[in-house]
Amino acid sequence: MKYSEMRVDFLGAARVIDNFIDGTMEPYSYEDYLRDFINHSDYFLQKSNGKPYSKPVSESNGECDCISDMYSFDFKLFTSQSKLQAAKILSPSIQEIMPGVISFGLSEKHEGVPGYKPITYSIPYAVFRSLNRNEMIEIREKKEKEDVLEKDVSQIIKTFETKKNIMLFFPYNFNFDSNDNFEQGRKLAFDGLNADFKYLFQYRMDRLPEYDTYVSFIYEKENFVIGKWTGAKLEFVEMIPVYKSSLYCELWHIAEG
């Protein structure tokens, strides 16, 4: 297995955009299935002294998204705003007519609809791979952002300035056509994240060393992987089967079924 053989596939609008599936589907957020995974995490349950994490009753005072009496943190999507916008308006619509009955339709914007035009979006790992630390900070400090790329870069850096413990959910599936070494493939995924985003993590560590930073992603479709920034690099913490969240599996099967 080689790094060059690794694919990074976006999870799609149904699993990333809140309430993308219309109809009889109960309101949902990607944060809901992340909490499911966290509540099956030995690492995080140890931090909460065995007590489950929950959603805050209100976020009016800046409450974290995933809370317990002992430890709390925020969830953040680790991708560009332009990518999320493109996914929302260019993905085929999905409607649950009744449980088990799904209808697929046209996207919100498509050729033939008045006002339709192609959307330009940035791919965060490709963008940050090409930026050095000084270039990254220069974009963040510019008062007027010139294009989509600069707006996306600034938005992602701003996420890294969050004054809370955070879990960044990288909404992509790392996978290989032929995976004959499961642990080696997972290591290659971490190597890629470390190489592409090292300046971002160092930036956060320099400014907010008192807060924890986690990154999570999907690996080979069926595994939710958690890593933690240690000050030098992202390191593997834990892997949880995706079947531990019935919501995640439902969204996955609807979108790809």
C-alpha positions as CSV (number, residue, x, y, z in Angstrom):
1,M,0.0,0.0,0.0
2,K,1.2,3.4,-0.9
3,Y,0.2,7.0,0.0
4,S,-0.4,7.6,-3.7
5,E,-3.1,4.9,-3.8
6,M,-5.2,6.5,-1.0
7,R,-8.5,8.1,-2.0
8,V,-10.3,10.7,0.1
9,D,-14.0,10.8,-0.8
10,F,-16.5,13.4,0.5
11,L,-19.3,11.8,2.6
12,G,-22.0,13.6,0.7
13,A,-24.7,16.1,1.6
14,A,-27.0,13.6,3.4
15,R,-24.4,12.9,6.1
16,V,-22.9,16.3,6.4
17,I,-25.6,18.9,5.8
18,D,-28.1,19.2,8.7
19,N,-31.6,18.0,7.8
20,F,-30.7,17.5,4.1
21,I,-33.2,14.6,3.9
22,D,-36.7,16.0,3.8
23,G,-40.1,14.5,4.5
24,T,-40.8,12.2,7.4
25,M,-37.2,12.1,8.5
26,E,-36.8,13.4,12.1
27,P,-34.7,16.6,12.3
28,Y,-31.0,15.6,12.6
29,S,-27.5,16.9,12.6
30,Y,-24.1,15.4,12.0
31,E,-23.4,16.3,15.6
32,D,-26.1,13.7,16.7
33,Y,-24.2,10.8,15.2
34,L,-20.8,12.1,16.4
35,R,-22.2,12.0,20.0
36,D,-23.3,8.5,19.4
37,F,-19.7,7.6,18.5
38,I,-18.3,9.5,21.4
39,N,-20.6,7.6,23.8
40,H,-19.0,4.4,22.6
41,S,-15.5,5.7,23.0
42,D,-13.5,4.2,25.8
43,Y,-11.2,7.2,25.7
44,F,-13.9,9.8,26.1
45,L,-15.9,7.8,28.6
46,Q,-12.8,7.7,30.7
47,K,-12.6,11.5,30.6
48,S,-16.2,11.7,31.7
49,N,-15.8,9.2,34.5
50,G,-18.1,6.8,32.6
51,K,-21.0,9.2,32.3
52,P,-22.5,9.6,28.8
53,Y,-22.2,12.9,26.9
54,S,-25.2,14.8,25.9
55,K,-26.4,17.7,23.8
56,P,-26.7,21.0,25.6
57,V,-30.3,22.2,26.4
58,S,-29.3,25.5,25.0
59,E,-26.3,27.0,23.2
60,S,-27.3,30.6,24.0
61,N,-24.3,31.1,26.3
62,G,-21.8,29.3,24.1
63,E,-22.3,25.9,25.6
64,C,-20.3,23.1,24.0
65,D,-21.9,20.6,21.6
66,C,-20.9,17.5,23.6
67,I,-21.1,17.9,27.3
68,S,-20.6,15.9,30.5
69,D,-19.9,16.9,34.1
70,M,-16.2,16.2,33.8
71,Y,-15.3,17.1,30.2
72,S,-16.9,18.9,27.2
73,F,-16.0,19.9,23.7
74,D,-17.3,21.4,20.5
75,F,-17.8,19.7,17.2
76,K,-16.6,21.5,14.0
77,L,-16.9,20.5,10.4
78,F,-13.4,20.5,9.0
79,T,-14.0,21.4,5.4
80,S,-14.6,24.6,3.4
81,Q,-17.8,26.7,3.3
82,S,-17.7,26.6,-0.5
83,K,-17.6,22.8,-0.5
84,L,-20.6,22.7,1.9
85,Q,-22.5,25.2,-0.2
86,A,-21.8,23.2,-3.4
87,A,-22.9,20.0,-1.7
88,K,-26.2,21.6,-0.5
89,I,-27.4,23.1,-3.7
90,L,-25.9,20.8,-6.3
91,S,-26.6,17.4,-4.7
92,P,-29.8,15.5,-5.8
93,S,-32.5,16.1,-3.3
94,I,-33.7,13.2,-1.0
95,Q,-37.1,12.9,0.5
96,E,-38.3,10.2,2.9
97,I,-41.9,9.7,1.9
98,M,-42.4,7.2,4.7
99,P,-40.0,5.0,6.6
100,G,-38.3,2.8,4.1
101,V,-39.7,4.7,1.1
102,I,-37.2,7.2,-0.4
103,S,-37.5,9.5,-3.3
104,F,-34.6,11.2,-5.1
105,G,-35.1,14.4,-7.1
106,L,-33.2,17.1,-8.9
107,S,-30.7,19.3,-7.1
108,E,-31.7,22.8,-5.8
109,K,-29.7,24.3,-8.7
110,H,-29.2,22.6,-12.0
111,E,-29.0,23.5,-15.7
112,G,-32.3,25.0,-16.9
113,V,-33.1,26.7,-13.6
114,P,-33.0,30.5,-13.8
115,G,-30.0,31.8,-12.1
116,Y,-28.0,28.5,-12.4
117,K,-24.3,28.9,-12.7
118,P,-21.3,26.7,-11.9
119,I,-20.0,26.9,-8.4
120,T,-16.3,27.2,-7.6
121,Y,-15.3,25.5,-4.3
122,S,-12.0,24.7,-2.6
123,I,-10.7,21.4,-1.4
124,P,-9.1,22.1,2.0
125,Y,-6.4,19.5,2.1
126,A,-5.2,20.6,-1.4
127,V,-5.3,24.3,-0.5
128,F,-3.4,24.1,2.8
129,R,-0.9,21.7,1.4
130,S,0.2,24.5,-0.9
131,L,0.4,27.2,1.8
132,N,3.3,27.9,4.1
133,R,2.7,29.3,7.6
134,N,3.3,32.9,6.6
135,E,1.0,32.7,3.6
136,M,-1.7,31.2,5.7
137,I,-1.5,33.9,8.4
138,E,-1.3,36.6,5.8
139,I,-4.6,35.5,4.3
140,R,-6.2,35.4,7.7
141,E,-5.1,38.9,8.5
142,K,-6.3,40.4,5.2
143,K,-9.3,42.7,5.7
144,E,-10.7,42.1,2.2
145,K,-10.7,38.5,1.0
146,E,-10.3,38.5,-2.8
147,D,-11.8,35.1,-3.8
148,V,-13.4,31.9,-2.7
149,L,-10.0,30.4,-1.7
150,E,-9.1,33.2,0.6
151,K,-12.5,33.2,2.2
152,D,-12.4,29.5,2.8
153,V,-8.8,29.6,4.2
154,S,-9.8,32.4,6.6
155,Q,-12.9,30.5,7.7
156,I,-11.0,27.3,8.5
157,I,-8.3,29.2,10.4
158,K,-11.0,31.0,12.4
159,T,-12.3,27.5,13.4
160,F,-8.9,26.7,14.7
161,E,-9.1,29.9,16.9
162,T,-12.1,28.4,18.9
163,K,-11.5,28.9,22.6
164,K,-12.8,25.5,23.6
165,N,-11.7,21.9,23.3
166,I,-12.8,20.9,19.8
167,M,-13.3,17.8,17.7
168,L,-12.8,18.6,14.0
169,F,-14.9,16.2,11.9
170,F,-13.2,15.8,8.5
171,P,-16.2,14.6,6.5
172,Y,-14.3,12.3,4.1
173,N,-13.8,8.6,3.8
174,F,-10.2,7.5,3.5
175,N,-10.0,4.3,1.5
176,F,-7.9,2.2,-0.8
177,D,-8.8,0.0,-3.8
178,S,-6.8,-2.8,-2.2
179,N,-6.4,-2.6,1.5
180,D,-4.2,-5.6,2.5
181,N,-2.8,-3.8,5.6
182,F,-5.5,-2.2,7.6
183,E,-3.3,-0.5,10.2
184,Q,-0.9,0.7,7.6
185,G,-3.7,2.3,5.7
186,R,-4.9,4.1,8.7
187,K,-1.4,5.4,9.4
188,L,-1.2,6.7,5.9
189,A,-4.4,8.6,6.5
190,F,-2.8,10.3,9.5
191,D,0.4,11.0,7.6
192,G,-1.7,12.8,5.0
193,L,-3.5,14.9,7.5
194,N,-0.3,15.8,9.3
195,A,1.4,16.7,6.1
196,D,-1.4,18.9,4.8
197,F,-2.5,20.7,7.9
198,K,0.6,20.8,10.2
199,Y,0.8,24.6,10.1
200,L,-2.9,24.9,11.1
201,F,-2.4,22.7,14.1
202,Q,0.8,24.5,15.1
203,Y,-1.1,27.8,14.7
204,R,-3.7,26.6,17.2
205,M,-1.2,25.2,19.6
206,D,0.8,28.5,19.6
207,R,-2.3,30.5,20.5
208,L,-4.5,28.2,22.5
209,P,-2.2,25.5,24.1
210,E,-4.6,25.0,27.0
211,Y,-7.3,23.5,24.8
212,D,-7.5,20.0,23.3
213,T,-7.7,19.4,19.6
214,Y,-9.1,16.2,18.1
215,V,-9.7,15.2,14.4
216,S,-12.1,12.5,13.3
217,F,-12.9,10.9,10.0
218,I,-14.2,7.8,8.3
219,Y,-11.9,5.0,7.3
220,E,-12.8,2.3,4.8
221,K,-16.5,3.2,5.1
222,E,-17.1,1.3,8.3
223,N,-14.9,2.9,10.9
224,F,-15.0,6.2,12.8
225,V,-11.4,7.2,13.6
226,I,-10.3,9.7,16.3
227,G,-6.9,11.4,16.5
228,K,-5.5,13.9,18.8
229,W,-3.0,16.7,18.2
230,T,-0.1,16.1,20.7
231,G,1.9,19.2,20.0
232,A,4.0,17.6,17.4
233,K,1.6,15.7,15.3
234,L,-1.8,14.1,15.1
235,E,-1.8,10.7,16.7
236,F,-4.3,7.8,16.6
237,V,-6.5,7.6,19.7
238,E,-9.3,5.2,18.9
239,M,-11.5,3.6,16.2
240,I,-15.2,2.9,16.6
241,P,-17.4,0.9,14.2
242,V,-19.9,3.1,12.5
243,Y,-22.7,0.6,13.3
244,K,-22.5,2.0,16.9
245,S,-24.6,4.9,15.5
246,S,-28.0,3.9,14.1
247,L,-28.5,7.5,12.7
248,Y,-25.2,7.4,10.8
249,C,-26.0,4.0,9.3
250,E,-29.5,5.2,8.4
251,L,-28.2,8.3,6.6
252,W,-25.5,6.2,4.9
253,H,-27.9,3.6,3.6
254,I,-30.4,6.2,2.4
255,A,-27.8,8.2,0.5
256,E,-26.1,5.2,-1.0
257,G,-28.9,2.7,-1.1
